[in-house]
């Protein structure tokens, strides 16, 4: 009996040891990735949901995020291998594609469907007309960036005079924009969230229009990586895309409060009420801001490049064919796994 008990104890200890070792092995088996996001904004809610709700972890990924505050910095990190993949506007991989790099960028998942910034006025306007901004000082975004290109596209669409467009302030970095506005720079400007809500609380900004609603579908923010990285890390790319697809589906049907609660860890300076207000604004702006599929829309990417051509940053003969810069392999598998495509 004592011998049997001794054997049982030894077996139990061995099993416990195996369990601990297996748990350690499983933890070590997580694929570690580094992703560069262009800015930190609720505009990218499905991505934060994928992380916060455990969809990314469920896929066996451990992802470190770095916020670059500039599309060119995001591209530089991806090109140099300091980030595995990036989140930015499609202009970034398009610029790189047309550059000298032999290792071309590939877009592998969609996140947003149009511009997520808001055009605001320093003072309240009861009946806004685009002609009201003629001759006024406008705070825009960095030259060649998607926010600036889309803003200028809307201005041209509404017949804003050329002098006003040329006079847009574009030399203020993202981190300094709130301070510049508070100091009196600009009669009008564009802001994303949570910056707009903060300025509204200060009583110095009033919502005028959604740039995205004015533009319509034009794929605005995407995930991209170097072709060589995708070839070597197809499993990791698929897992990330699966998590994003699951988050997109969850966001489509989730309650606004549940979405706000999920993203709070990524916006610790904001209250629950603030996050609810931001989510509500995005959901009720009159256009689908977040993509409901990871598949990049062909017409949407064409519209994005049309805006770049009109903005003078992309020669018409340098537009990139969808098939040359987009792979739908991962997105199609992710949607099939969800049973949506």
C-alpha positions in Angstrom: 0.0 0.0 0.0 2.8 2.4 1.0 4.6 1.6 -2.2 1.4 2.2 -4.2 0.8 5.5 -2.5 4.4 6.4 -3.1 4.0 5.7 -6.8 0.8 7.7 -6.9 2.4 10.6 -5.3 5.3 10.4 -7.6 2.9 10.2 -10.6 1.0 13.2 -9.2 4.2 15.2 -8.8 5.3 14.3 -12.3 1.9 15.3 -13.7 2.0 18.6 -11.8 5.5 19.2 -13.1 4.4 18.3 -16.7 1.4 20.6 -16.3 3.6 23.5 -15.2 6.1 22.8 -18.0 3.2 22.5 -20.5 1.8 25.8 -19.3 5.2 27.4 -19.7 5.7 25.9 -23.1 2.3 27.2 -24.2 3.1 30.7 -22.9 6.4 30.5 -24.7 4.7 29.4 -27.9 2.8 32.7 -28.2 3.9 34.6 -31.3 5.3 37.9 -30.3 4.7 40.8 -32.7 5.4 44.5 -32.8 2.9 46.7 -34.6 3.3 50.5 -35.3 0.0 52.5 -35.2 0.0 55.9 -36.8 -1.9 57.6 -33.9 -3.8 56.5 -30.8 -7.5 57.2 -31.5 -10.9 55.7 -31.0 -11.1 55.8 -34.8 -9.4 52.4 -34.6 -11.9 50.9 -32.2 -12.1 47.4 -33.8 -8.3 47.0 -33.3 -8.5 47.9 -29.6 -11.5 45.6 -29.2 -9.5 42.8 -30.7 -6.8 43.3 -28.1 -9.1 44.1 -25.1 -11.6 41.3 -25.7 -8.9 38.7 -26.0 -9.5 37.9 -29.7 -5.7 38.5 -30.3 -4.7 36.4 -27.4 -7.1 33.6 -28.4 -5.2 33.4 -31.7 -2.0 32.9 -29.8 -0.5 36.3 -30.3 1.2 38.7 -28.0 1.3 42.1 -29.7 3.3 45.2 -28.6 2.0 48.5 -30.0 4.1 51.6 -30.6 2.3 54.9 -31.5 4.4 56.9 -34.1 2.2 60.0 -34.6 3.2 60.1 -38.3 2.6 57.9 -41.3 6.2 58.2 -42.6 7.5 57.1 -39.2 5.2 54.1 -39.3 6.5 53.2 -42.8 10.1 53.7 -41.7 9.6 51.3 -38.7 8.1 48.6 -41.0 10.8 49.1 -43.7 13.6 48.9 -41.2 12.2 45.8 -39.5 11.7 47.6 -36.2 8.0 46.8 -36.5 6.5 43.7 -38.0 3.6 45.5 -39.6 1.9 48.9 -39.5 -1.4 50.6 -39.3 -1.6 53.7 -41.4 -3.3 55.3 -44.4 -2.9 53.5 -47.8 -0.8 56.4 -49.0 2.1 55.1 -46.8 2.5 51.7 -48.6 1.8 53.4 -51.9 4.6 55.9 -51.4 6.9 53.1 -50.4 5.8 50.9 -53.4 6.7 53.8 -55.8 10.0 54.3 -54.0 13.3 52.4 -54.4 12.7 49.6 -51.8 13.0 46.3 -53.5 10.9 44.7 -50.7 7.5 46.0 -51.7 4.8 46.7 -49.1 1.6 44.6 -49.1 -1.8 45.6 -47.6 -3.4 42.6 -46.0 -6.3 43.8 -44.0 -8.8 46.7 -43.9 -9.8 48.5 -40.7 -11.6 51.8 -41.6 -13.7 52.7 -44.6 -13.3 56.5 -44.8 -11.9 59.5 -43.0 -12.6 59.6 -39.3 -11.7 63.2 -38.6 -14.2 66.0 -37.9 -14.2 69.6 -39.3 -14.7 72.0 -36.4 -15.3 75.7 -35.9 -13.9 77.8 -33.1 -17.3 79.4 -32.7 -20.8 78.0 -32.9 -22.4 78.2 -36.4 -26.1 77.6 -36.7 -26.3 77.2 -40.4 -23.0 76.2 -41.8 -22.1 76.7 -45.5 -18.7 75.8 -47.0 -18.3 79.3 -48.4 -18.0 80.5 -44.8 -14.4 79.2 -44.7 -13.1 81.3 -47.6 -10.4 83.6 -46.4 -10.3 81.9 -43.0 -7.3 80.2 -41.3 -7.6 76.4 -41.3 -5.6 74.0 -39.2 -5.0 71.0 -41.3 -2.6 68.0 -41.0 0.8 67.1 -42.3 1.3 67.6 -46.1 0.6 64.4 -48.0 -1.1 62.6 -45.2 -4.6 61.1 -45.5 -6.2 63.7 -43.2 -4.8 66.6 -45.2 -5.5 65.0 -48.6 -9.1 64.1 -47.7 -9.8 67.6 -46.2 -8.5 69.3 -49.4 -10.6 67.0 -51.5 -13.7 68.0 -49.6 -12.8 71.7 -49.9 -12.4 71.3 -53.7 -15.6 69.4 -53.9 -17.5 72.3 -52.3 -15.7 75.1 -54.3 -13.6 76.6 -51.5 -11.3 79.1 -53.0 -7.7 78.1 -53.9 -6.1 80.8 -51.7 -7.8 79.3 -48.6 -6.7 75.8 -49.5 -3.1 76.9 -50.1 -3.2 78.7 -46.8 -4.1 75.6 -44.7 -1.7 75.3 -41.7 0.1 72.0 -42.1 3.3 72.3 -40.1 1.9 71.5 -36.6 2.6 68.0 -35.4 -0.2 65.8 -34.0 1.1 66.1 -30.4 1.1 69.9 -30.6 -2.2 70.5 -32.3 -4.5 70.8 -29.3 -2.1 73.3 -27.7 -1.9 75.3 -30.9 -5.7 75.4 -31.2 -6.0 76.5 -27.5 -3.5 79.3 -28.2 -5.7 80.6 -31.0 -4.3 79.1 -34.1 -7.0 78.6 -36.7 -10.7 79.7 -37.2 -11.5 76.1 -38.4 -9.7 72.8 -38.2 -9.8 69.0 -38.3 -9.5 66.9 -35.2 -9.9 63.2 -34.5 -11.1 61.6 -31.2 -10.5 61.9 -28.3 -9.0 65.3 -29.1 -12.3 66.8 -30.4 -14.2 65.8 -27.2 -11.5 67.4 -25.1 -11.7 70.6 -27.0 -15.5 70.6 -26.8 -15.3 70.3 -23.1 -13.0 73.3 -23.0 -15.7 75.2 -25.0 -13.3 76.1 -27.8 -14.5 73.8 -30.6 -17.8 73.1 -32.2 -18.5 70.2 -34.6 -19.3 71.3 -38.1 -19.0 68.3 -40.4 -17.7 64.7 -40.8 -15.0 64.6 -43.4 -15.7 60.9 -43.9 -19.4 61.5 -44.6 -18.4 64.1 -47.3 -15.9 61.8 -48.9 -17.8 58.5 -48.8 -16.1 55.1 -49.1 -12.4 55.5 -49.6 -10.3 53.0 -47.6 -8.5 55.1 -45.1 -6.6 53.0 -42.6 -5.1 49.5 -43.4 -2.6 47.0 -42.0 0.4 46.5 -44.2 3.8 44.7 -44.0 6.8 44.0 -46.2 6.2 41.3 -48.8 9.1 39.3 -47.3 7.7 39.5 -43.8 4.3 38.2 -44.9 5.9 35.3 -46.8 7.9 34.3 -43.7 5.1 35.0 -41.2 1.9 34.0 -43.0 0.6 32.2 -39.9 1.0 35.3 -37.7 -0.6 37.6 -40.3 -3.5 35.2 -40.6 -4.0 35.1 -36.8 -4.0 38.9 -36.6 -6.5 39.2 -39.4 -8.7 36.6 -37.8 -8.7 38.6 -34.6 -9.6 41.8 -36.4 -12.4 40.1 -38.3 -13.9 38.8 -35.1 -13.6 42.3 -33.5 -15.3 43.9 -36.5 -18.2 41.5 -36.2 -18.4 42.1 -32.4 -18.4 45.9 -32.8 -21.2 45.8 -35.4 -23.7 44.3 -32.9 -22.3 45.4 -29.5 -23.9 48.0 -27.3 -22.2 51.4 -27.3 -21.5 51.1 -23.5 -19.9 47.7 -24.0 -17.6 49.1 -26.7 -16.7 52.1 -24.6 -15.9 49.8 -21.6 -13.7 47.5 -23.8 -11.5 50.3 -25.1 -11.0 52.2 -21.8 -7.6 50.6 -21.1 -6.3 52.3 -24.2 -7.6 55.7 -23.3 -7.0 55.9 -19.5 -7.3 59.7 -19.4 -10.9 59.5 -20.5 -13.9 58.7 -18.3 -16.5 56.1 -19.2 -18.9 58.9 -20.2 -16.3 60.4 -22.5 -15.7 57.1 -24.2 -19.4 56.5 -24.6 -19.8 60.0 -26.2 -17.0 59.3 -28.6 -18.3 55.9 -29.7 -21.7 57.4 -30.1 -20.4 60.1 -32.4 -18.6 57.6 -34.6 -21.7 55.3 -34.8 -24.2 58.1 -35.6 -22.2 60.3 -37.9 -24.1 59.1 -41.0 -21.5 56.9 -42.6 -19.9 53.6 -41.8 -16.5 54.6 -40.3 -15.3 51.0 -39.4 -15.0 48.3 -42.0 -17.3 45.3 -41.5 -14.9 43.1 -43.3 -11.1 42.7 -43.4 -11.2 42.6 -47.2 -9.9 45.8 -48.6 -12.5 47.3 -51.0 -11.2 47.6 -54.5 -13.3 50.7 -55.3 -12.4 52.2 -51.9 -8.7 51.9 -52.6 -9.2 53.3 -56.1 -11.0 56.3 -54.5 -8.2 56.8 -52.1 -5.7 57.0 -54.9 -8.0 59.3 -56.8 -7.8 61.7 -53.8 -4.1 61.4 -53.8 -3.9 62.3 -57.5 -6.2 65.3 -57.0 -4.1 66.3 -54.0 -1.0 66.4 -56.3 1.0 63.9 -54.3 0.6 60.9 -56.7 1.1 61.2 -60.5 -1.8 59.6 -62.3 0.6 57.2 -64.0 1.9 56.1 -60.6 -1.3 54.8 -59.2 -0.8 51.2 -58.1 -3.0 48.3 -59.3 -5.1 46.7 -56.5 -3.5 43.3 -57.2 0.0 44.7 -56.9 -0.3 46.1 -53.5 -3.2 44.2 -51.8 -3.4 40.5 -50.9 -6.9 39.2 -50.0 -5.6 35.8 -48.9 -5.7 36.4 -45.2 -8.9 38.5 -45.2 -10.8 35.9 -47.2 -9.8 33.1 -44.9 -10.6 35.3 -41.8 -14.1 36.1 -43.2 -14.7 32.4 -44.1 -13.8 31.4 -40.6 -16.5 33.8 -39.4 -18.9 32.5 -41.9 -19.5 36.0 -43.4 -18.0 35.5 -46.8 
